[in-house]
Amino acid sequence: MDHNKRIKDFFEGKLTQEEAQELLDFLESQEAEDFLSAELIQLWSSKLKAEEYNWDNKALWKKLNHNKSNYARPYLHRDNKRQKSAWIPWLRAAVVFLAIGSSTLFFVNREKYRATQDQEQLLDTKMITKYNPAGQKTKIVLPDGSTVYLNSESKIVYPANFQMDRSISLEGEGFFEVVKDAEHPFAVEAGGIVTTALGTSFNISTFERDGKVAVTLLTGMVELKQLDKGNVIELSPGEGSLLSRNDSQLGKNPVNAEDVTLWTKGVLKFNNSTLEQLTARLERWYGVEITLQGNEKRQLASGTFDSDESLENVLMVLSESLDFSYELNNKKVLVKLN
């Protein structure tokens, strides 16, 4: 068999997956020991000298030596009958890298290749997590085309095969714009409450007191259900519900849905909020740590701030209405209650 031709075809992408596997088997065989020497080195060198590949040589070896798990690391397979040359696995790694690029470097050894196949077979059970720390908000487009606006200090988890299983777990706050799919209902579990929709837009927040979940519907219709219980309630546009998994009865009430979702546009709005609620919201919004000093008065504050409003300006306005002074030092804020 003409091994040089097979390697040449490998470089040119002419091998089928089965033929590539056969070459891989050969590279792992005892027979390859004698072949992977001067001829292969000469082939490699000729490719580089001909400048057929425009690459960063140092960057390649940096990747080959990378210790993190997101790179497949070649290793020395030891045979009890015969000790293999230490440079062989590295040469195999370089050959495969040249042929098919760093994104498929796992072909260097059969064990890792098979492990990757096993991972693909387990795709149905793989979960994807998206998380925002304090001070960060993101817009996420899901595999089915639906959109999630994820607030700060919030997390969603959903299956990799989302188009077949449109289920999401939410911690924090998210606004969902759901693409219609009658065969695959869209379900969001948050704080023991499951919100199910076919095609609609709604907001869910677990930032409420006492473990409550706030669900607000903008368009369409959703069904709310308590986990481990049979209680169900439906919401229409402009309605909201504040509930928990332990409530004996579920209720709903009219809400200003536009105000609830202003955060998705970068607008910070308070409506009759206590100082405790204000500080918790500001910590999430700006990614800071706020310490209260003094005795808190039972005061309520309201206000609306644009997306480009600085934390210092917000504190300045609130300090006038709630009668406090403050010290701002990088990511730490000291609020002194008068």
C-alpha positions in Angstrom: 0.0 0.0 0.0 1.3 3.5 -0.9 1.3 5.2 2.4 2.7 8.4 0.8 -0.3 8.7 -1.5 -2.7 8.1 1.4 -1.0 10.9 3.4 -1.1 13.2 0.4 -4.8 12.5 -0.1 -5.3 13.1 3.6 -3.7 16.6 3.2 -5.9 17.3 0.1 -9.0 16.2 1.8 -9.7 13.4 -0.6 -10.2 10.6 2.0 -13.6 9.5 3.1 -14.3 9.2 6.9 -13.7 5.4 6.6 -10.4 5.9 4.8 -9.3 8.5 7.3 -10.1 6.0 10.1 -8.0 3.4 8.3 -5.1 5.8 8.1 -5.6 6.5 11.8 -5.5 2.8 12.6 -2.3 2.5 10.6 -0.7 5.4 12.5 -1.4 3.5 15.7 0.0 0.2 14.4 3.4 -1.3 14.9 4.0 -1.1 11.1 3.9 2.6 11.2 6.9 2.8 13.5 9.4 2.2 10.6 7.5 4.3 8.1 7.0 7.5 10.2 10.5 8.6 9.9 12.5 10.3 7.1 9.8 10.1 4.4 7.2 11.7 6.6 9.5 14.4 7.9 10.5 15.1 4.3 6.9 15.4 3.2 6.1 17.8 6.1 9.2 19.9 5.5 8.4 20.2 1.8 4.9 21.5 2.6 6.4 24.2 4.8 9.1 25.1 2.4 6.6 25.4 -0.4 4.7 27.8 1.8 1.5 26.0 1.0 0.3 26.6 4.6 0.1 30.1 6.0 0.4 29.6 9.7 2.1 30.7 12.9 4.6 27.9 13.7 5.0 29.0 17.3 1.2 29.2 17.8 0.8 25.7 16.5 3.3 24.2 19.0 1.8 26.3 21.8 -1.6 24.7 21.1 0.0 21.2 20.9 1.5 21.7 24.3 -1.6 23.3 25.8 -2.6 21.8 29.1 -6.3 22.8 29.0 -8.9 20.3 28.2 -10.3 22.1 25.2 -7.3 20.9 23.2 -6.7 17.3 22.6 -3.2 16.5 23.9 -1.2 13.8 22.1 0.2 11.2 24.4 2.8 8.4 24.3 1.0 5.1 24.1 3.3 2.5 25.8 3.5 -1.1 24.5 4.8 -3.7 26.8 6.5 -5.6 24.0 8.3 -2.6 22.5 9.1 0.9 23.6 7.9 3.4 20.9 9.9 6.4 19.9 8.9 9.5 22.0 8.6 11.7 18.9 6.2 9.6 17.0 2.9 10.8 18.8 4.0 14.4 18.3 4.7 13.8 14.7 1.3 12.2 14.3 -0.2 15.2 16.0 1.6 17.7 13.6 0.6 15.7 10.6 -3.1 15.6 11.5 -3.0 19.2 12.5 -1.6 20.2 9.1 -4.2 18.0 7.3 -7.4 19.0 9.0 -6.7 21.9 11.4 -6.7 22.4 15.1 -10.4 22.1 15.4 -10.2 18.3 14.8 -7.0 17.6 16.6 -8.8 14.9 18.6 -8.1 12.5 15.7 -4.5 12.1 17.0 -5.5 9.1 19.0 -8.3 6.6 18.8 -9.3 6.7 22.4 -10.2 10.4 22.3 -11.9 10.0 18.9 -14.1 7.2 20.3 -14.8 9.4 23.4 -16.0 12.2 21.1 -18.3 9.8 19.4 -19.7 8.7 22.8 -20.2 12.4 23.6 -22.2 12.9 20.4 -24.4 9.9 21.2 -25.1 11.5 24.6 -26.1 14.9 23.0 -29.7 14.4 24.1 -28.7 14.5 27.8 -26.2 17.4 27.5 -27.3 20.7 29.1 -26.2 24.2 28.1 -25.9 26.9 30.7 -25.9 30.7 30.2 -25.1 32.9 33.1 -24.8 36.6 33.7 -22.8 38.0 36.6 -23.9 41.3 38.3 -23.7 44.3 36.0 -24.1 42.2 32.8 -27.2 41.6 30.6 -27.3 39.5 27.4 -29.6 38.7 24.5 -29.6 35.0 23.7 -31.0 33.4 20.5 -32.0 29.9 21.3 -31.6 27.0 18.7 -35.3 27.2 17.8 -35.1 30.9 17.0 -36.7 32.1 20.2 -35.0 35.0 22.1 -34.1 35.4 25.8 -33.1 38.7 27.3 -31.2 37.5 30.4 -30.9 40.0 33.3 -27.8 40.3 35.5 -27.2 37.7 38.2 -29.4 35.3 36.2 -29.0 31.9 34.7 -30.8 29.6 32.2 -30.1 25.9 31.6 -31.6 24.1 28.6 -30.9 20.8 26.7 -28.6 20.7 23.6 -31.4 19.2 21.6 -33.6 22.2 22.4 -35.6 22.1 19.1 -37.0 18.8 20.2 -37.2 19.6 24.0 -38.0 23.3 24.5 -37.6 23.2 28.3 -35.6 25.8 30.2 -34.7 26.3 33.9 -34.4 29.9 35.0 -32.8 31.5 38.1 -33.1 35.3 38.2 -34.9 37.2 35.6 -35.5 36.7 31.9 -37.8 38.0 29.1 -38.8 35.4 26.5 -39.9 35.9 23.0 -41.1 32.5 21.9 -41.3 31.2 18.3 -44.5 29.2 17.6 -44.2 25.5 17.4 -47.4 23.6 18.2 -45.7 20.3 18.4 -43.1 21.4 20.9 -44.5 23.6 23.8 -42.0 26.1 25.3 -41.7 25.6 29.1 -39.8 27.6 31.6 -39.3 26.3 35.2 -38.5 29.0 37.8 -38.8 28.6 41.5 -41.1 25.6 41.2 -43.4 27.3 38.8 -43.6 26.0 35.2 -44.7 28.6 32.5 -45.8 26.9 29.3 -46.4 28.7 26.0 -46.7 27.8 22.3 -45.7 31.3 20.9 -45.8 34.4 23.0 -43.7 36.9 25.0 -43.5 37.0 28.7 -41.2 38.0 31.6 -40.3 35.8 34.6 -38.4 37.0 37.7 -37.3 35.0 40.8 -35.9 38.2 42.5 -39.1 38.6 44.5 -39.3 38.2 48.3 -40.2 35.0 50.1 -39.2 32.8 47.1 -42.0 34.2 45.0 -42.0 34.0 41.2 -43.4 36.9 39.2 -44.7 36.1 35.7 -45.9 38.9 33.4 -47.5 38.3 30.0 -47.1 40.7 27.1 -48.5 38.8 24.1 -50.2 35.4 23.5 -51.2 33.2 26.3 -49.3 31.1 28.9 -50.2 28.5 31.4 -48.7 28.5 34.9 -48.4 25.3 36.9 -46.9 24.4 40.3 -44.5 21.6 40.4 -45.7 18.6 42.4 -49.2 20.1 42.4 -52.1 20.2 40.0 -52.9 23.9 40.4 -53.0 25.6 37.0 -53.7 29.2 36.0 -53.7 30.9 32.6 -52.6 34.5 31.9 -53.8 36.8 29.1 -51.8 39.8 27.8 -51.5 42.5 30.5 -51.9 40.1 33.3 -49.3 39.0 35.9 -49.1 36.5 38.7 -46.9 36.5 41.9 -46.8 32.9 43.2 -44.7 30.2 44.7 -44.7 26.4 44.5 -46.3 26.2 48.0 -49.3 28.5 47.5 -52.6 26.8 48.1 -54.3 29.0 45.5 -53.0 30.8 42.4 -54.1 34.3 41.6 -53.5 36.9 38.9 -53.9 40.7 38.5 -53.6 43.4 35.9 -50.1 44.8 35.5 -48.2 47.4 33.4 -46.3 44.8 31.3 -44.3 47.5 29.5 -42.9 48.8 32.8 -42.0 45.3 33.9 -39.9 44.8 30.7 -38.2 48.2 30.6 -35.0 46.5 31.8 -34.6 44.7 28.4 -34.2 48.2 26.9 -31.6 49.3 29.5 -34.1 51.4 31.5 -33.9 51.2 35.3 -37.2 52.0 36.9 -38.3 51.9 40.6 -41.9 52.0 41.7 -42.5 52.5 45.4 -39.4 50.5 46.3 -37.9 50.3 49.7 -34.2 51.0 50.3 -33.5 47.3 50.6 -35.1 46.7 47.3 -33.3 49.6 45.7 -29.9 48.5 46.9 -30.4 44.9 45.7 -31.5 46.1 42.3 -28.5 48.5 42.0 -26.1 45.8 43.0 -27.3 43.6 40.2 -27.6 46.4 37.7 -24.2 47.9 38.2 -22.2 45.0 39.5 -21.3 46.7 42.8 -21.4 45.9 46.5 -23.5 48.2 48.6 -23.2 48.4 52.4 -25.9 50.2 54.5 -24.8 52.1 57.6 -27.3 53.4 60.1 -31.0 52.7 60.8 -33.2 52.3 57.8 -36.4 54.3 57.7 -39.6 52.9 56.1 -39.4 55.1 53.0 -40.4 54.4 49.5 -38.9 55.8 46.3 -39.8 55.9 42.6 -37.8 56.9 39.6 -36.8 56.1 36.1 -33.2 56.2 34.8 -32.0 55.9 31.2 -29.6 53.2 30.0 -26.6 55.6 30.0 -27.2 56.9 33.6 -24.1 56.4 35.8 -24.4 54.9 39.2 -23.2 58.1 40.8 -26.0 60.1 39.2 -28.6 57.5 40.3 -27.2 57.6 43.9 -27.2 61.4 43.9 -30.9 61.5 42.9 -31.9 58.8 45.4 -30.0 60.4 48.2 -32.0 63.5 48.0 -35.3 61.7 48.2 -34.3 59.1 50.8 -32.0 61.4 52.9 -28.7 59.5 52.9 -25.1 60.2 51.9 -22.8 57.8 50.1 -19.2 57.0 49.4 -18.4 55.4 46.0 -15.1 53.6 45.8 -14.7 51.5 42.6 -17.1 48.5 43.0 -17.9 49.3 46.7 -20.6 51.7 47.9 -21.1 52.8 51.4 -24.6 54.3 52.1 -24.8 56.3 55.3 -28.4 56.7 56.5 -29.1 60.1 58.1 
